[in-house]
Amino acid sequence: MPLARPIADALQRGATVVAASPRAARALHLRFAEDQRVAGHTIWPTPSIRDWDSWLRDLWRDHAFATPDAPMLLTPLQERVLWTRIQRDDNAPVLSRDSMAGLAMEAWNLLSAYSAHASRRQAWEQTDAERFRHWAAAFDRECSRHGWLSGGQLESTLAQILSSGGALTLPPELFLVGFDRITPAQRDLLAALESRGLIVTESRPEPGFVEGDLQREWAMGNSLRDEITACAAWARNLLLERTDARIGVLVPGIASARGEIDRVFRRVLLPASEDIRDASPPMPWEFSLGEPLAGVPVVRAALLLLRWVSQPLREEEVSWLMLSGFVADTVTNHSALAQHDARQRRDGILSPDRSLASFRNSILKSPGLGRLPDYLYTLVRAVESHQLLANPRQPSAWADLAPLLLDHAGWPGERTADSVQFQALQRWQRLLDEVALLDFDGTRYSWGDFIDLVERQTQETIFAPEAHDAPIQVMGPFESSGQQFDAIWFMRCDDATWPQHGRFHPLLPPAMQRQFAMPHATRDDDWNLAHRVTARVLASAPLVVFSFAERDKDAELRASPLIAGLFPRDADPQAAASFGAAQTGQRSSRFEPVPDETGALPWPHERNGGGADVLRRQAACPFQAFAAKRLGAAPLEDTEWGLSPAEQGKLLHEVMQRLFTASEPVRIRNRDDLVTAIATKKLPGILEAHIDAVLSTRLGSAAGDPWQQACLAAEKRRLQARIEEWLAKEAERQPFVIEACEWHLDNVHVGDLRLNLRADRIDLLPDGSRLLLDYKTGRVSPAAWQGERPEEPQLPLYATFGNIENVSGILFARIRAGETGFEGRVRDARAQLGPESIAKKAMVTHPYSDSMRDEWAGALEGLAREFLRGEAVVSPRERKVCGQCDFHSLCRIAEVRLGPAGASGNDEEEADD
């Protein structure tokens, strides 16, 4: 699309074209270059096209070079630091000084832009506003005392220079493009420029097409997703008809919709990009809205490394950093690193925080990690030699040291940087240069404060890679100023979104904001601004489609009155689905549909289904069993502080196995051994020996870490107390012999489903019958065995299909502080288990029976048949099932029915199989 004729004529006259935004200036440069290529030129002089802010700063730079006593123009970061220091000196109670500094800067710039500083001479009689008024006076004094100039006052200062006859390097003509709103300070500067003979021309939104060719469309979707899908299909069809078309997609509040737009555009416009096996192709669309620099992967890696040298990182941060490829030669050793990371998580490190030194020590014996240990050793030595934590330093000193430390870590890795990474690295270096300028007031920073400052600045610095001039430009309505398109789709034109409604600034009195007509001071101001933008949009393309959604989640929406007024009263909007609907369903040809009449694939009879977990999951929710057993889905293992409830349960099982196993030299084989050990007071020593043996496997990973050593010591005391309490209960039982612990049950079949089971413990009673015990550390009840979808099918499964002869009862051995005891069903509780303190009334009134066993068998066989058929419906037995499930991202039930998953009722998770 050629450059608009008025702009081209202005450049031909030697005017400087000033655009309202950097994006608009870049777009004008591109259009100018296209015109030159079309004209057959291979080289051409750079056109005088600037954005407003950079043009002002260039004017000031030239003035400062020619005027030795000119004030120093503060950078935005320097201003923010100064506002933060003023609050600290004021000792005012502020929740977040940094956030308040940002608000104070905004308020100051509003006062400057609307020539309203004189209003500060009178009390504002509002607490927050009055506080800011005092800060502003202090800011004024600091700038005057040191000869500093705020960027917000640049326009008024330049106007004063011109009015007093000062010299500035000025073009013969200034041609303004895309200014939806001109502030009083800008007006004053433009008037001062005109008084010096400069011609100032403001471009009006004039269509580059015949007025009669303007085509307006009006569309309505059921939801925002429908609206986006229709827009994508419409854009695709336009590009199929004309490959050189330039399409604008305008979205008020684009930040909140960006993710959905990107997903839908990928599916409709470039389905091949959804194939993770292929490299990402260039997208036919691009967003004007950037992202925080801190979110760019290569910069995030730098931030994590710089923080890691002085304090531990969380486990997930270390995992991401090592697998990102931005450290040393990790990009060539990612498989070995991933395996090491998985081992670290499985080993259950007691602390989820990892220091740089401890991580480096943990990888010394891991094979296949290349030069990573050497790089990390060099980094550790560099940290020690530079004494990071010794004394505070000026920001420039830290800014010089940071790249050196990153270089010792091998950052940014050995992969070849693509265009985006290269630009991000350049922006990172500029940010460090900006931070180095904070030497201006002599403040010294500790290393931690320096890193906090850099992280905060990367969060607030918006990084947008250079545009590749994609045919579809997605942007906000205000960002489209000064640009022309072949077609525009204006999205989210509902009454809640367009006009965009703002709020009063919290640090300025509302009456004062209304007096000076500041943004969002009145609804009329929002309406008038939206009206001007809409008129500009209509003059920016011959085809404009406006759309809105009927609903936003649970809220009903109506069309924006401003947009509805562009169409006849009797003109109803078209259904959004009608725009390009015929081709919406296209997909990549490499996916071949396979007919499936049953809807599920049967489970192979020869394949083992694992342990009792498969039936527990099938009972809880069929989809959960499908995901875990058929899809092989598993959550990423996370480390918690100390030992998780599951790990504590595992330790308990290991101690019990050692205590009752016949191969152990010091063991308990039956009730008589237990009673004797208690009577002779040998039991504590026996227990301590077995607990030490079990915990010894953990001592290696905790070596050198006092916190982890203390955690294991506390766990030893806990195990000793809990097991002694439990064994005291066991000593009250009727006689028994421990026949087996952690016993593998052979040839288990539930119908046609093969299982691999292991019983916690089998006790042989004097009458020849057997009791099955399952250790639990959580709250349990025999009610968990009832119904067609039992919550805990493990013990009923052992009793009915475990091939264990002469079972006379199944019991939960609940080992829990203050709640230690037995829960279950026994054929004759008093005779086979013990007195009333052991055999509770419920065991006597509800004995174990053959009919009970048959009911369990029927329920378990039904669950096995469901699993074998492949039933995978998302149907949780109860709400708490979702709170204990790891597969929300697969079934997404929370989005459609249950809402946020409820919490489990248990305080502790027990380890089962």
N, C-alpha and C positions, 0 to 999 in steps of 0.2 A: 504494500500500500504506500503510495507516494506521500511525501511530506505535505501538510496542508499549505495551500497557496499563500495565505497571509504570512505564514512563518517563513516560507521559502523566500518571499519578496523581502521580508525584514532582514534576513541574512544577506540577501543580495545588496541591500542598502548599507550594509556594514553595521547593523544593529547587533547588540548583544541580546540574545534570547534567554530570558530567565524563567525557568519552570518552577512551579510551586513545590515540587518534590524531586528527590534524586532519581526516583524511578521514571518520572515523566521526562526528565532530562536525558536519561539513558535511552528511552524509547525514541525521542526526537533525534538523538545521534544515530540510532539504527536506521530510522527512516531516511535521514540525510545520506547515509552511506549507500542505501539501496538506490536512491535517486542517482547518485554518482555512478554506480555500477551500470545502471540501466542506460545512462548517457554515454557509456563506453569508456569512462575514465578508469585508470588503474591506480592513480594516486590523486590526492586532493588535500587542500589545507584543512586542518581541524576546524570545524565550525565553532563560532562563539556561542555555545549553548551551555548554560550553567543552571544549577538549582539555586534558590534564593539564599540559603544559609551559606553555602560555599562561596557564593559571589560576595556576600557581606564580609566574610572572613578574609577573602583576598583583598578587598578594599582596605580593611584594617591592617593587614600585613604590610601593604605598600605604604600606608600612612605611618606605621610604627617604624619602618626602616628609615623613613625620611625625618622622623621626629624623635630625637633621642629621649625626651622626657615623657613619651607617650605611656599611658598605663599598660600593665601586662594583662592581656586578655586571658581570663581563666578558662581552663577546659571544664567540661561538665563534671568530670571526676573531681577536679580540684574544688569546684564549687560545693559539691556534695560533702566532701570531707570538711570544708569550712563550716557548712551548716551543722554538721554533726558535732564539731568542736564547740560551736556556739551554744548548742543545747547542753553539752556537758558542762561548760563553764557556768551556764545559767542554773544548773542543779534542779531543773524542773523535773517532776516525776513523769517520765515518758516510757511507755511500754517497749517500744523499739525505736531507738534513736536513729537508726539507719533508715527505717521506713518513714519516720517523721521528717528526716532530712530531705527525702524525695518529695514529700508533700510540700515542704517549705520552699523548695526550688520551684515547684509548679506554681505556687501562690505568688512568689516573687516575679516569675516570668509573666504571669497574667497581669500583675500590676504594671509591669514594664510595657507589655504589648498594648495595654489599654490606657496608657498614660494616667494611671490612677495612684501613683505614689503619694501625691499630695493628700490623699484621704487618710494617710497614716498619721497626720498631724493631730487628728482628733481621736479620742478614745472610742473603741469599737464596742465596748460593753458586752462582750461575749467571751467566755473564758478561753476557748481555744484560739479565737481570733486575736484576743488581746495578748496572749502568750506569743503568737507569731509576730505581732506588731513590735514587741520588745526584741525578739530575735532579729527582725528586719533592721531595727535601729543599730543593733550590734554588728550585723553584717555590713551595713553602710559604713560604720566607723572603721571596721577592719579594712575594708577596701580602700577607704580614703587614706588611712594611715600607711598602708603598704604600697599604694599606687596600683591597685588591682581593678580590673573591669569585668563585671559579670556579662556573660554572653547574652542575657536577657535585655541588657541595656545597650547593646551594640547599635541597634537601629537609631535610638534617640541620640546616642553619642555622635554617630556619623552625621545625623541631621544638624546637630549643634556645630560641628566642624564646618559644614557647608554654609550654615547661616552666618558664621563669624568670618567667612572668607578664607577658610583653610583650604589647602590643596589636596585633592584626591584624584587618582587616575580614573577618569570616567570615559565611557564610550560615547559616541555621538547620539545614540538612541538606545532606549531600553524597551524591549518588547516582552510583556508579561504574558505567560501562558498557563492556563489551568488554575487560576486563583479563585476558589469558590468563596473565600472569605478574605478580606484585607483588613488588618487590624489598624487602629488609630496610629500606632507607632510606625507601621509601614506607610500609611498615608502621609504622615509628617515627613518621613524620609523622601518619599516620592515628590512631595511638594518642594522640598529643599533642592532636590535634583533638578526639577523644572525651573526653579528660580536661578539656577546656574546655567540655564540654556539647554539642558538635556531634554531631548524629546522622549516622553514616556507614553507608550501605547499599550493599552490593555486589550488583549485578544478577547473577542467575544465568541461564544459558542456558535459558530456558523457551520452548517452542514456542508460536507464536501460532496454533496449529491443534490439532485433536483428534489425540491420539497415534495413534489407529487409522488416521488418514488419511495417515500418513507412508508414502511410497513410495520404496523404494531400488532403484536399477538398477546393474548391474555390466557394464561394457563393455570390450572388448579390441580394439585396432587392430594392424595389422601394423607401423606406424611412427608417429612423432609426427605426421606430416602426415595420416595416416589418422585419427588421434585428433582432430586439430583440425577436419578436414573433417566428421567425424561430429558433433562438438559444434556446428559452425556450422549444419549442416542441421537438427539437433534444435532449436536456438534459433529458426531461421527458422520452423519448423513451429509452435512455441509462439506466436510473435508473429502468425502467420496466424490462429490460433484465438482469440487474445486480445491485442488491440493494446496494452492497458495493462499487460501482464505485466512484471514486474521480474525479470530473470534475472541470476544471478551466475555468472561463469566463474572458478573459482579455479585458479591455476597455480603450484605451487611452482617456484622458480627462474624467475620470469616474465621476467626480463631477457634470458635466453638464447633464449627462445622468442618474444619479442614480434614480431620481424620476420616470422616464419613465420605467426603467428596473424593479423597484419594482412593479409598477402597472401591467405591462404585465406578469411578473413572477407569481404574485398572480392569475391573470386570467387563465393562462395556467397550471401552476404547482400545484396550491392549490386553486381551485375555492371556497372551503368552507370558506377560510379566508376573502372573500368579504361579508359574512353574518355578519352584525353588531350585530346580536342577540347572536352569539356564542363568547366565549373567544378565543383570538388569539392563534392558535396552533403553535408549533415550525415550523419554516419555513425550507424547504430543501435547502435554500441558505442563504448566509450571505455575507455582504460587508466587505472588508478590510478597506475601507475608513470610518473613524469615523465622528462625527459631533461635532460642538463646544459644550463645556460643558454647556455654557449658554443656549443652546437649549434643554437640558434634563429637563423634566418637574419639577422634584423635586428641581433641582438647580435653575431653573427660579423662582420657588416659593420663594426660599430663597433670591434671589436677589431683588425681588419685596418687600418682607417684610422688608429687611434691608434699602431699599430706602424709603419706606413708613413711617418709623419712623421719618424721618426728612423733608419730602416734600410730597405733594400730588401725587397720581397716577392718570393716565388717567382712565376714566370710564371703558373702555374695559379691562384694566389691573386689576382693582379691581374685575370685573366680573369673569375674568379667575382665579384669585387667590382664590376667595371664592368658586368657583365651581370645583377647581382642586382636593380638598380632602387633600391638604397638610397643612392645617391650622386647629389646634384644632381638634374638632370632626365633622368637616363639612362633612366628607365622609358619616356619618350616617344621615345627615340633608340636603342632596343635593336638595331634592324636595322643601322644605321650603325656602332654599336659592335662588333657581331658581325663585320661585314665588316672593320673595322680590326683586330680581334683576329686574324682569319684571315690577313690580310696580314702582320702582325707575325710570326706563326709561320712562314709560308712564306718570309719574308725571311731566316730563320735567324739571328736575333740571337745574338751570340756568348755572351751571358750570360743564363741563365734568371732572374736576379734583376733586378728593375726598381726603381730609386729613384723616388720621387714626382716629383722635378724632371725626370728623364729621360723618364718617361712623359708628363708634361705637355708637354714639348717635342715628343715624337713625335706628338702629336695636334693640334698647332697648325694643320697644313695639311690635316687630314682634314675633309672636308665633312660636314655633317649631324649634328654632335655637340652642337648646342645650346650651352648655357651651361657645359658641363663644363670647358673650358679655363679659363674665368674663375673658377669655383669653386676649381679646383685651384691657380690662381695666388694667389687670396686665402689659401688654406690654407698655401701655401709661404711667403708673406709673414708670416702669423701665426706660423708656426714660427720664422722668423728673428727677429721682434720679441720673442718671449717667451723666446728663448735657452734652448731646452729642454735642451741638452746642457751648459750652463754650470755650474750648481751644483745640488746636491741640495736638495730642499725637503721640507716636511712633507707627509704624505699628503693632508691636507685641501686644501692649495694645489693639488696635482696634480688632486685630485677636482673642484675648481672649474674648472680649466683644461680638463679633458678635454671637457666638454659644449660649451665655447666653440669648441674646434678642430673638433669634429664638426659644429657649426653652420656653420662656414666651409666645410666639405665638402658642405653640403646634405643631411647625414644627418638623418632616415632616408628621404630621397627624397620624391617628390611623389605617390606612390600613397596612396590612402585606407587607413588602418590598419584591419585587421579586428580582431575581438575578441582573438585570440591575440597578434597583434603589439602591440596596445595594452597587454595585460597584461605582455608581455615588456618593453616599454619602461618600465613602472612598476617591474618587478622590477630592471631594469638601474639605474634611478635609486636604488632602495633599496640596491643593492649598492655604488654609489659612496658613498652615505651611510655604509654600514658601514665601507668602507675609510677614509673620512675620520676615523672614530673611532680610528684607529691613532695619532693624535697623542698618545694617552694616556701613552706612555712617552718621548716626545720624539725618537724615531728619525727621521732624515731619509733620504729615498730619492732615487736618481737616477731620471730618466725611464724608463730601461730597467728598473730594478728595480720601479718602480711598475707598469709595463705587465705585467711578469712576474707580479706579485702579483695584478693584476686578472684576468689570463687564468687563473691557477691557481684563483682564487676562482670564476670563471664555470664552470670545469670541475667544481668540487665542489658548486656550487649547483644543486640539482635544481629544474627549472622544470616545473610541472604546471598548465596552464591551468584556470580554473574549470570544474568539471564542468557539462555541459549536461543532466545527468540522463538520459543515453541509456538505453534499456530494457535493454541488455546491459552489465553492468559487469565488466570483466576486471581481476583483481587477484590478489595473493598471498593465501594462506590467512590470514596474520596480519592483513592489512589489512582483512579482512572483519568484524573484531570489531565488535559493536554494531549490525550491519545485518541486516535481514530481506529475504527474497526470496520470490518465488512459486515459483522453481525454481533449482537450483544444479547446475552440472556441475563436478565436481572432477577435474581433469586430472592426468596424470603420477603416478598412484598406484602406482608401481613400487617395488621394494625398495631401489633406489639413490637415490631422490628423496624418498620419504616414509616415515618421518620424515626431515626434513632434518638432516643430520649436520654439525656444525661442528668447529672445531679449538680447541685451547688457544690463549689469547692469547700471542703470542711474547715479550712483555715481563714476563710474570708467571709465577712458578713453578707448574708443574702441580699440585704437592701443595697449594699454597695455594689454587688455584682449586677443587680438589676439597673442601678443608676448608670453604670458604665457599659451596659449591654454586653456583658461577657458571655461566652458560650454557655448554653443550657440555663441561662438565667430565667428565661420564660419559655413556655411551650411555643409561643409564636416564633421565637428565634429558631427553635429546632425545625418547625414547619417551614419557615422561609428558607433555611439552609437546604433542607431536603428538596424543596421546590426548585431551587437553583441547580442543584446537582442533577435532578431528574431532567430538567430542561437541557442541561449540558449533555447528558447521556443520549437524549433523543437526537441531538445534533452530532453525535459521534459515530453513528452507523445507520445505514439505510434500513436494516432489519433489527428490530428490538423486540424481544419477548420478555414480558413480565410474568412472574409466577409466584404463587404462595401455596402453603399447605393448609389443609382444613384442620389438622390436629397437630399438636405438639405434645406427645405423651398423653396425659389425661386432659389437657386443656384444648378447648375449641378455639380456633382462630378465624378471623374474618379478613377480607381483603383490605389493604391500606386505602383509606379514603382518597389519599393523594393520587395513587395509581388508578384506582377505580374511576376517578374523575376524568381520566384520559380517554375513556371509552363510553359509548352511548349507554344510557341507563338500562336499555333492554338487551345489551350485549352480555351474555353469560360467558364466563371463561370456559375454554375447552378443557377436556380431561388431559392431564399431563401425559398420561400413558399413550395418547394419540400421536405424540411427537416421536417419530422413528420407532414405533412399537414393533413394526414388522421384523426388524433386525436385532432387537434387543437380546434375543435368546441365543445369538451366535456364540460359539465356543471354539477353542483351539481344535484343529482337526486331528491332533494326535491322541485325543481321548475317544475311545470307541465304546459306545454303549453296549452292555451285555444284558440280555433279557434274564430276568430272575422272577419266576412265578411264585416262589415260596416266600421271598422277602428275607430269607436267612439261610446261612450255610450250616449244615449239621456238624456237630463236633465229632471228629474221628473217634471211633470206639477204642482203637488201640492207643490213643493218646491219653496220658495221665493228666488229670485235672488239678493236681497239686494237693494241698491240704484241705482242712475243713473250711478254709477261708472262701473257697469258691461257692459253697452253699450258704455261708453267712452273707456274702455279698448278694447272691441271687435272692435271698429272702429280704434283704434290706432294700434292694432296688435292682431289677433285672439288668438295667443298663450298666450299673456299677460292675456286675460280674462280667458283662460283655466287654467293657472297656479294659478291665484288669487282666482277664484271662485270654480273650480273643485278640484284642488290639495290643496287648502288652503295655498298656499305659501305666505310668508310675510317676509319682510326684518327685520333684527334685529334693533330695535329702538336705535338711537344714540342721545346722548345729544350734543348740540352745545354750544359754549360760548354765553351766553345771551339767547334770544328767537329766535327760527327759524322763517322763514317767515310763515310757516304753523301755528305755535303757535300764532304768531302775528295776523294772520287772524282769528284764533279761538277766541282770546280775543275780536277782533273787533265785531264778530258775537254776542258774549255774551253781550257786552255793548249795541249793537243795540237792541237786544231782550228785555233787561231790560228797555231801554228807551221808546220802543214803545208798551210794553205789558200792557194790560188794568189792570192787577192785581197789578201793581206797584203803590205805592202812588204818586210818582212824575214822570209823564210820558208825552209823546207827542202823542196825539191821532189823530191829523189832521193838516192840513196846518195852520189853525188859531191858534192852540196852539203853533205851532213852531214860527210863526210871533210874537205872543205876548211875548214869552219867550225871543226872540232876542231883541224886542223893550224895554222890561223892564230890560234887561241885567241880567236875571235870568238863561239864558241857561248855562253859564260856571259853575255855582254852581250845576245845575241839572246834568250836564255831570260829574262833579267831583264826585258827590255822587255815580253815577252808576259805574264809573270806579273804585273807591275805593272798592265798593262791589265785583266787579269781581276780582280785584287784591288781595283781602284779602285772597283768597284761596291759593295764591302763597307766601304770607308773612311768613307762618309757615315754609316752607322748606328753606326760605332765612334768618331765624332768626339767628342772631349772625354772619352773613357774610356780612361785609360792601360792598364788591364788588357786591354781589347779590342784596342787598338793593338799591345800586346806580343804578343797571341795571333796577330794577322795577320802580324806580323813573323816569328814562329816558323814559321808556315805557309809563308811565302815561302821561308825557308831550307830547309824540308823539301821543298817542290816542286822547288826548284833542285837539291838533292842527288839526289832520286829520279829526276828526268828526265835529268839528266846521266849518271847511272849507266845508265839505260835506253838512251840514245842511243849510249853507248859500245858497248853490245851490238849495236845496230842497225848500227853502222859496220863490224862484223865480218861482216855478211851478204854474200851474193852481190848483184850489182847489182839495183836495183829502182827503180821510179818510183811515187811516191804519186799514185794516180789520183784518189782521192776520200776526203774525211773527212766524217763525220756525213752520209752519203749516204742520201737518201730513196729507198727501193725501191718502184717503182710497180707497181700492179695485182697485188698478192700475194694468191693464193688457196691455202688448204690445203683441198682438197676444196671444199666450199661455204662455208667460213669465210673472210671477207675480213679482211685484216690490214693494218696501217699500220706498216711497218718502217723502221728507220734503222740503217745499218751504221756502226760506228765508223770503220773504215778499210779501203780496198781498194788493194792494191799490184799493179801491173802488172810482170810479170817479162819478161826478154829473150825468152823462148820464146813470148810472147803469152798465157801463162796468168795467172791471178790468185790471190793469197792474200788471205783475209779475216781481219782482225785485230780482236780485241775486248779493250780495256784492262780489266785487273782488278787491284785492290789487295789482294784477299784470297787465301786459299789455294785453288787451282783445279787440276783434273786432267781429262784427256780421259775419265776414267771417268764423268764427269757427263753424257756424251752417250749412254751405253749403256742398253739395255733399253727396254721398252715405256713406262716412265715416267721419262724422262731428267730429271736434276736441273737441267741447264742446256741447254735446247733451242735457245738463241738462234742460235749459229753453225751447227748443222746445219740450222736453219730457213732461214737466209740462203743456205746452199749448195744446198739442195734446191728451195726455192720462191721464192727472192729474185730470179729472172730475171737472174742475173749469169752471163755467158757464160764458159766455159772455166775453171771453178774447179779449182785443183789442190791446194788445201789450206785448212784452217781452223786458226787459232792463237789461243790465249790469250796476250796480251802482259802477262805478270805483272810489274807494277812494284811491288816490295815490298822493303823494306830487307833485304839479304843473300840474297834469293831471286829477284832480277831475272833474267828469261829468258823463253824460249818454251816453251809446252806445247801439243801438238796433233797433228794428222795432216797430212802432206804427201806428195804422190805420189812425189817423189824428193827426200828431205830434203837429202842432201849437195849435189846439183847446184842445187837451187832455193832452199835456205835458207842453208847455210853449213857451216863445219867442225864438228867434233865438239863444240866448246864451245858451238855454237848448236844444231845438229841433234843432239839426244840420241839415244842408242841406241834408245829406245822408238819414236822417229819413223821410224828406219830399219827396224826389225823389224815395225812395224805401220803401213805406209804408207796414205795416203788412196787409196780405191778406189771403183769404181762399186758394188760389192756393199755396201760400208759406207754409201754414200750411199743406196742403196735401202732398207737397214734403217732408216736415220733417217727416210726418207720414210714408210715404213709405220707407224712408231711415231707420228709427228706427225699423220698422217691419222687414225689411231685416236683420238688425243686430241681432234682437231678434231671428229670424229663424236660422241664422248661429250659434248662441250660443246654442240654444236648440238642434241642430243637433250634436253639439260637434266639430264643425270645429275649429282646433287648429293649422293651418299652421303658420309658422314663417314668417310673411309678414308685416313688419312695414310700416305704411302709408308714413312716411318720415324719414329722418335720425335722426332728433331730438327726435323722439319717443324713440329710443334706449338710448339716453342720459338721459331720464327721467324714464327709466325702472329699476326695481329692480331684474329682473330675468335673467340676463346675464349668470349666472352659469347653468341655466336650458336649455335655448335655444342655447347658445354659438354661436350666429350669428356673433359676432365680430371675431371669429376664421375663419369663412368660407367665409364671404362676405364683411361686412362693415368695418372691422378694428376697431380701437378704437372708441367707441361711441362719437358722437359729443355732444357738450354742448347744453343745452336748450337755446332757445333765450330769456327766461324770467329771469329777475333779482330776482324776488320773486316768490315763490310758493303760490298759494292761497288755502285756506281751502274751500272745497265745501260742501260735505254732512255732 
